[in-house]
Amino acid sequence: MSEQKLVASCSETRYEIRHADLPLSCPTSTMAAWDAHPRVYLEIEKTGEASCPYCGAVYILVDS
């Protein structure tokens, strides 16, 4: 069983996301949610870009 390494939440202003990462939430499943804002799901499929209303992080869908 491999452990997934968690990264700090909301530490960057821009994140690249792939279809394999969907559905998209901020903080993402690879972030330590305890040190961030409440989890919010973001719609990215239509435009290829979404921004978090809490922290302002911008997510870009790079394999669209």
C-alpha positions as CSV (number, residue, x, y, z in Angstrom):
1,M,0.0,0.0,0.0
2,S,1.5,3.3,-1.1
3,E,0.9,6.5,0.9
4,Q,0.0,9.7,-1.0
5,K,2.2,12.6,0.1
6,L,0.1,15.6,1.1
7,V,1.1,19.1,0.1
8,A,0.3,22.3,1.9
9,S,-3.1,23.7,1.0
10,C,-3.4,27.0,-0.9
11,S,0.3,27.4,-1.1
12,E,0.4,28.2,-4.8
13,T,-1.7,30.7,-6.9
14,R,-1.9,28.5,-10.0
15,Y,-2.3,24.7,-10.4
16,E,-2.3,22.5,-13.5
17,I,-5.1,19.8,-13.4
18,R,-5.6,16.8,-15.6
19,H,-8.8,15.0,-16.4
20,A,-7.6,12.1,-14.2
21,D,-7.8,14.6,-11.2
22,L,-11.5,15.4,-11.7
23,P,-13.8,16.1,-10.0
24,L,-11.9,19.2,-9.0
25,S,-12.1,20.5,-5.5
26,C,-10.2,23.2,-3.6
27,P,-8.3,22.1,-1.6
28,T,-7.6,19.1,-3.8
29,S,-7.4,15.5,-2.5
30,T,-3.6,15.8,-2.5
31,M,-3.7,18.8,-0.1
32,A,-3.8,18.7,3.6
33,A,-7.4,20.0,4.0
34,W,-7.1,20.7,7.7
35,D,-5.0,23.8,7.0
36,A,-7.2,25.4,4.5
37,H,-10.7,26.8,3.9
38,P,-13.8,24.6,3.5
39,R,-13.7,22.2,0.5
40,V,-15.5,23.6,-2.5
41,Y,-16.0,21.8,-5.8
42,L,-15.1,23.8,-9.0
43,E,-16.5,23.5,-12.5
44,I,-13.6,23.4,-14.9
45,E,-14.7,21.1,-17.8
46,K,-16.5,23.8,-19.9
47,T,-13.9,26.5,-19.9
48,G,-10.7,24.7,-18.9
49,E,-10.1,27.2,-16.1
50,A,-11.6,27.8,-12.6
51,S,-10.7,29.9,-9.6
52,C,-11.4,29.2,-6.0
53,P,-13.8,31.7,-4.4
54,Y,-12.0,31.2,-1.0
55,C,-8.3,31.5,-1.7
56,G,-8.3,32.7,-5.3
57,A,-6.1,29.8,-6.6
58,V,-6.5,29.4,-10.4
59,Y,-6.8,25.9,-11.8
60,I,-6.0,25.2,-15.4
61,L,-7.1,22.0,-17.2
62,V,-3.9,21.1,-19.2
63,D,-5.1,18.0,-21.1
64,S,-8.3,19.2,-22.5
